[in-house]
Amino acid sequence: MALYKRPAAGFSLIEVLVSIIVLSIGLLGVVGMLMTSVKSTTESGLFTTAVNLMRELSEEARINKNASAKKVDGNPYLLSELTSSDPLPWKQGGPQCVGVDANCNEADLAAWNLRNWVERVRNSLPGAHVVVCFDDDPVSKGVDDFTWGCADQGRNLVVKLGWTPHTRGAELTNSEKLPRVVMQLAPGQAYDGSEGS
């Protein structure tokens, strides 16, 4: 009886290396998708936080409408380009406007609200940048053309809010330096009986 030798069956070293390379490329793709997903989720969370903070300030301004609707230099709601490194607005030593014994007038309440709000914005949004001003047409050029500048016309009190997106240390683009969200705080009407300008 003749004996036949069968060739050894199995994978060659080249086949193993090719499969490792293909698997590595697939894993790199999965890691890239996960990183993009995490970045998108983080940005979505920051955007939601910003909108909620702006809604909160809007409610406070509408409750205190006699202070927020006044188009005067002493309006405590007005802020001109406050960044994360700037000192907080208004003095900390003012009256505390909470509790049964709180003794605050409209201006004190507005200043206290704004200071606490700005502090929460800084704690919630990286590289926060805030402007509160009178601007009757903040979106005249479209959503992609928000600017930090204000027309200072009319009676619409608006807040413009921006923050540093997660760009892994890369230089910010011009669009990322602009306000990311703009919201009306107080409607364009005079509550205090004063005339609009």
Rosetta blueprint (number, residue, H / E / L):
1 M L
2 A L
3 L L
4 Y L
5 K L
6 R L
7 P L
8 A L
9 A L
10 G L
11 F L
12 S L
13 L H
14 I H
15 E H
16 V H
17 L H
18 V H
19 S H
20 I H
21 I H
22 V H
23 L H
24 S H
25 I H
26 G H
27 L H
28 L H
29 G H
30 V H
31 V H
32 G H
33 M H
34 L H
35 M H
36 T H
37 S H
38 V H
39 K H
40 S H
41 T H
42 T H
43 E H
44 S H
45 G H
46 L H
47 F H
48 T H
49 T H
50 A H
51 V H
52 N H
53 L H
54 M H
55 R H
56 E H
57 L H
58 S H
59 E H
60 E H
61 A H
62 R H
63 I H
64 N L
65 K H
66 N H
67 A H
68 S H
69 A L
70 K L
71 K L
72 V L
73 D L
74 G L
75 N L
76 P L
77 Y L
78 L L
79 L E
80 S E
81 E E
82 L E
83 T E
84 S L
85 S L
86 D L
87 P L
88 L L
89 P L
90 W L
91 K L
92 Q L
93 G L
94 G L
95 P L
96 Q L
97 C L
98 V L
99 G L
100 V L
101 D L
102 A L
103 N L
104 C L
105 N L
106 E H
107 A H
108 D H
109 L H
110 A H
111 A H
112 W H
113 N H
114 L H
115 R H
116 N H
117 W H
118 V H
119 E H
120 R H
121 V H
122 R H
123 N H
124 S H
125 L L
126 P L
127 G L
128 A L
129 H E
130 V E
131 V E
132 V E
133 C E
134 F E
135 D L
136 D L
137 D L
138 P L
139 V L
140 S L
141 K L
142 G L
143 V H
144 D H
145 D H
146 F L
147 T L
148 W L
149 G L
150 C L
151 A L
152 D L
153 Q L
154 G L
155 R L
156 N L
157 L E
158 V E
159 V E
160 K E
161 L E
162 G E
163 W L
164 T L
165 P L
166 H L
167 T L
168 R L
169 G L
170 A L
171 E L
172 L L
173 T L
174 N H
175 S H
176 E H
177 K H
178 L L
179 P L
180 R L
181 V E
182 V E
183 M E
184 Q E
185 L E
186 A E
187 P L
188 G L
189 Q L
190 A L
191 Y L
192 D L
193 G L
194 S L
195 E L
196 G L
197 S L
